[in-house]
Amino acid sequence: MAPDDSDQKFIHSDLETTRTEGISSVQISIYRSEDSDWFLELIAGDGNSTVWPEAFETEEAALGEAILVIKDEGIASFYGKAPNSQAK
């Protein structure tokens, strides 16, 4: 389960990046708390957010998953979902 950000301080990965296809973009956010594995969140240009329910052991694994899903589904697939929706 993704962390609750109410009182936690997060460590963001240096691997965070933005990917663009045409006029659509998605921010790849990879973060963890001091005592957790890495969480993956994709934030579309329209503000919709998709958070993976499982954590990743490494930030590289989280980035690899993001790139794979973007390649398979396309950036546009992350637009128009309910905010903070969970990944499949």
Buried (B, 14 or more C-beta within 10 A) or exposed (E): EBBEEEEEEBEEBEBBBEBEEEEBBBBBBBBBBEEBBBBBBBBBBEEBBBBBEEBBEEBEBBBBBBEEBBEEEBBBBBBEBEEEEEBE
